[in-house]
Amino acid sequence: MPRGKQIAPKTDKWIANVKPDQNAKLPKMHAVGGAAGLYLQVSPSGAKSWLARVSIGGKRREVGLGSYPEVSTAEARETANAMRADLRRGVNPIAERNAAAVAASQVMTFGEATEQFLKVKLQEFDNEKHRKQWRATLDAYAVPVLGKKSVADISVQDVLLVMTPIWTTKNETARRLRGRVEMVLSWATTHGYRTGDNPARWKGNLDTTLQKPSKVAKVTHHPALSLPDAADWMADLRKRDGTASRALEFAALTAARSGEVRGMVWDEVKLDARVWTIPADRMKTGKEHRVPLSDDALTLLASLPRGDSPFVFPAQRGGQLSDAGMSACMKRIHAARPDKYVDARSGRPAVPHGLRSTFRDWAAEKGIERDIAEMALAHVVGSDVERAYRRTDMMERRRNVMAAWAGFLRGETGEKTRQNVVAIR
């Protein structure tokens, strides 16, 4: 530290009132006393900052201590004196500062790691719904708990703080979340932000603390119409007016998901080809799906008014029909006949999604090939290799099945329906 001439310490008032030299090209230095080598640097613009001049290895060095008044006069003097004490002990304060800066630059919080990881991971998904689901689970459960914590410091106990509250109540969500947290932490390890075992790993780690998913998760099936009630239910439905009723009827005829029907737009329908094509970004599988339209489905579509909305089944105030609207319609049908339209296993009133189960039961009873029935439901069929070699979605065979299904919902039974189904095998 340069010995320099000792000066009387400047007061806070003096430091606050120092004026800049606006004609100068370089900042002006003012020795302030109270600590050897401490200066107030005043730029031509009036900005003020602290500077300590020290001697390291025989060379004079200048070390910035922060701006004024963010760093007070007392803090600047204390830091400058501490640096002088370090030099006396042989400690290089500049080297220590550089090392601390490097360490700080390598610290990454879980929230930051999540964002960096998702920038890459979400590009794998073509389906916008899947991208939103990935982010939503992390944002809802993991980031609020771990977001500000350094990934290097996250432990098994930290992961358990996230998992334990929802492990038994929302097990499916919790299982997906655990895997996603594990991947974020793996990304952080790969990029050098943490070391050691992954605290979100299941085998030999969390499995010793959390219950096995098979012991926790209880599969709850959507209540479905029983086959003997299906035709009566459709007859009751067709007596009801309203967009939700027609959407529910169309969902039953096509065995489609509620969201697929509610989001359906006229541009997806080709009446002359008798087909409804659902784009990949609206499908759960992320793959385009073609739905053959039976005579009943085409008649229903022909009866609908064409307004300004692009949606086939628009909400009353515009936009997409809500899921609650279709559910409410089904509840009203059950309320009118509380002794009917309940699930044969659970005894609960049937719901819109359960119509797909009713279709699947009917297909099984009629001996329809499994692959055909699964394709009608837009389920993934076969292995990756099988799907790679299969070039058809069996549209015409599925068309016959959906025609027979529409007949069943009309109440047709016996030889006519049976022959229609057997003919496709």
N, C-alpha and C positions, 0 to 999 in steps of 0.2 A: 504494500500500500504506500503510495507516495506520501512523503512526510509533509510537504507543503507548509505554507504559513498558516498558523492557527487563526481563525476568525471567530468573532462573536456569533453565536447562533442567530439566524434570522427568525423573526416571529412569523406566525401564521398570517397575520395581517399584511406584513411586508411581502410575503410570497404571493398572497392573493392579489396584491395590487401591482405586481411587476408588469410593466407594459412591454409589448413586443416592439421590435424595430422593424417597421413595415417596409423600410427601404433596403433591409438586409436580404441577402440571398441565402444565407445559412442561419440555422438556429443560434441563438445567443446563450452562452453558458453563464450561470450565476452560482458561485459557491455559497452554500447556505449554512455551513457550520453544523455543529452538533454531531458530526460523524466525519471522519477523515475521508476525503475524496468524494463527498456527496455534492452533486450539482443539480440545479433546476435548469432544465433545457426549455427555452421559450422560442417557438418557431415564429416566423414573420406573420403567420395567420393568427397567432395568439394561443395556440395549443401549448400546453405545458406538460412536461414529463420529467421523471427522475432518472438520473444517471450516476452510476458509481464508477470511479476510475480506480483500477487496481493494477498491481504489477504481478505478473505470473511468469516465472521463468526468465526474469529480466526484461520482459516486454510489457509495455503498458496496454491494458485492455479496458474497454468500456462496457459496462453491463447495464442494460435497461432494467429499471425497477418498477415500471408501470407509469400510468398517466396520473396527473393531478387534476382534480381533487379525488379521483377514485381511490388512489393511494394517498393517505394523509401524510403530513410532514413527519409525524411521530413514527408511522409505519416505515417510511422511507429511511429514517435515521436508524431504526431498529434493525432493518434488513442490512443496511450498509455496515453497521457495527458487527453483525453476525458474520457477514462475509469476511471481514477483517480477522475475526476470531478463527474462522475456518482456515484461512491462509496461514495463520500462525501454527496451526496443527498439521499443516502440510496437505490440507484438503483443497482440491481445485473446485471452486464453486461453479465455474462455467461448465466443466465436464459433468458435474452432478446435475446441473440444470438441463443439459442436453440429454442425458440419460433419462431424466424424468419426463422430458418432452416426448422422447421416443416411446417410452412405456405408456404414456397417456394416449399417444396416437394408436397404440395397439389394443387399447381397451375397447371392447364392443359390448353393448348391452344386448339383452335378449331381444328387445324390441327392434333394435337396429339389425341384428342378425336375421330376424324374421323377415324384415323388409327385403334385405339382400337376397335371402334364400328364395323368397316368393317371386322375385323378379325373374329368376331362372325357372323355378318349378312350374309356375302357372302357364308358361309357354307350352308345356306338354299337353295341355287340355284344349280341345277344340270347343268344348261345351262351356258356355259362360256360366251356367248354373254350377258346374263343378268347381270352376275357379272361385266363385263367390263362397261356396261351401268350405273350401280349403281355408280361405282367409277368415271367414266368419267364426269357425271354431277356435282358431288361434287368438283372434281379437277378443272373443267373448270370454274365454276361460284362462288362457295362458298369459297373454300380454298384461292384463291387469295385475297379475301376481308377480310375474317375472320380468316384465318389460323394462324396468330401470336397473335391473341387476346385471352385473357383468357376466357374460357367458362363462368366463373362466372360473367364476365362484359358485356357479349353480351346482347344487348337490342333490342327492337322492331325496333328502328331506324337503328341498324346495319343490321338486317335481311332485312329491306326495301332497304338498299344499294345494297343488292344482288338481290332482286326480281324486283325492279322497272325497271331497264334497259331492262329486257327481258319479263316483264309480258304481254305486249300487242303484242310484235313482235314474241315471241316464247312461247306462253302461255302453250302449252302442256308440254314442257320441264320445264317451270317455275313451273307449278303445281307439277310435280314429284319432282323437286328440293326442293320445300318448304316442302313437306312431309319428304324428306330425312334429311333435316336440322333439322326439328322438332324431328326426331328420334335420331339424334346424340346428340342433347341437352337433350333429355329425358334420354339417356344413361348416360350423364354427371351428371344429377340430381340424378339418381338412385345410382351412384357410389360416391356421396358426393362431386362432384367438383363444383356444383352450387346449388342454392336454388331459390325458388320462381316460378312464372308462366313461362311457355315456351313461349319465344318471337316469335317463329315461328308458334304458334298455329293459325289456321284459324278462327274458330268460335269465335265471340266476341272479336276478336283481329285484325288480318290482314284484315278480311273482312270489317272492318270499314274504311280502307284506300285504298285497292286495289279493282279494279273492279271485279265483279263476272265473273268467267271463261265463263259462258254461254253468257255473254255480249261481251266478247273479242274474244274467240276462234271461228273461222269460219272453219267448216269442209270442207276440199278441197278434193274431190274425184279424184282418178287417172283417167285421160281421157281414155275412153274405146272405142273399136270398136262397132259400132252399129251392130245388128244382120244381117241386110240385106247385110252389107259389109264384113262379116267375111269370107265367102268362097272366094270372090275375093281377099281379102288380103292374105289368105293362098296360093292361086294360084300364086300371085306375089312373095310371100316370097320363094316359092319352086323353082322359076326360078333363085334365087340368090345363089351364091356359098359362101363358107366361114364358119368357125366354128361358128361365131356369128349368122349366119343365121340358122344353124342347131340347135343351142341352143335355139334360139327364137321359132323355129318350135316345138321343144320338149316341151318347156314351155307351148306353146299353147295347145298341145295335152294332156298334163297331168294336166293342170290348176295349175301348181306348181309355187312357188315364184322364182324370178330371182336368188336369192342367193342359193336356194336349187339346182337349175339346174347347176349353175356355179360351185358349190362345189361338184357336183356329181362325184364319182369315180367308176371304173368298179367293185370293190368288193361289191358295194351296189346293183348290178344288178344280178338277177337270170333269165336268158333268158328262161330256161326250165320251170320255174314256172310262167313266164310272170309277174314278179313283181319287182319293185324297192323299196327298203327299206331304208328310210332316218333315220339315227341314231338320237337319242334324242338330242345330243349336237349340231345338226345343225338345229333343229326345233325351231320355235318361241315359241311354246307351251312347249318346253322341253320334249316332248313325242315322242317316235318312231312313224313313219308314213309309212304305206305301200301304194304304188301307183300301181294300176293295169295297165298293159301296153297293149294298144290296138294293133291291127295288124299294124296300121300306125306307132305307136311308135316303135315297134319291128323292122319294116323295116328300119326306120331311124337309129336305133342303129346298125343294121347289115351293114349299108353302111359306117359307120365311120371307119377310119383307127385306128389300135391299135399301138400306138407308145410307147415310153419309159415313157411317163407321166401317172400317175395313174388317171388323170382326164379324164372324158368322153369328155369334151369340153375344151381342154387346150388352153391357150393363145399361140400366135405365137412364143413367146420366152420362152415358158415353164411356168409352174405355172397355176394358176387359171385364167380363162377368166374374164375380168373386166365387171362391170355393165354398164360402158360407152360403151363398145363394142356392147352389145345387144341394148342399147338405140339408138346408132348411126345407127344401121341396120334398126331399125323401122323408124327413121327419114328419111332415104334415100328412103324407100318405100313410105312414105307420100310425099316427095319432087317430086317423079316421077309422082304422081297423086294428086296434092294439093287439088283437089275438093272432094277427098274421104278420108276415114280412119280418120275421126275426131269424137270426142265425140258429141253425139246428143244433150246433154244439154249445155255443155260449148263451143262447137265449137273448142276446142283445139285438136291438133293432138294426137292420141292415143299413149299410152306408154306401155312398156312390162307388168307392174303390172296391167294395165287395162284389160288385157286378162282374168284375173280371174273374173273381174266384168262381162265381156261378157259371160263367161261360166255360171255365176250365173243367168244372165238374161235369157239365153237359157233354163237353168234348170227350172226356174220359168214358162216360157212360155210353156214348155212341161209337166208341171204338176208333175215334179219329187218331191218326198217327201223332205221336208225341211232338215231333219236330214241327208239323203243320200247326198244331195248337199253340206251341210256344212262339212260333213266328207270328201268329195272329195277335199274340199279346205283346209283341215287340221285345221278347226276351232274347238274350244271347243264346244261340244254339250251337253246340259242338265245340270242339277244340279250336285253337288258333289255326292249326293245319287244315282242319275240315273247312273252316270258314274261308281260308285262303283259296281253296280249290273249288268251293261252291260259287257258281256265277249267277244263280237264280234265287229269287225270293219266293218262288212257288206261288206267284200271284193268282194264276187261274185256279189252282187247286184250293187256295184259300178263299177265292171268290165263291166257290161252291159251298164251302163250309159256312161262310157268313150268310149265304142265302138260306141254308138250312137252319141256322141259328135264328135268323129273323122269323122264319116260319114257326119255330118252336115258341118264340116270344109272342107270336100271334095266337098261339094255342093249338097249332097244328100238331097232331100226333099220329102215330101209326105208320102205315106202310109208305106214305108219300115222303115223309121226312126221312124215314129209315133208308129208302132207296136213294134219295139224294146224297146222303152221307156215304153209303156203301159204294156208290158209283165212283168216288174219287180215289178209292184205295187201289 
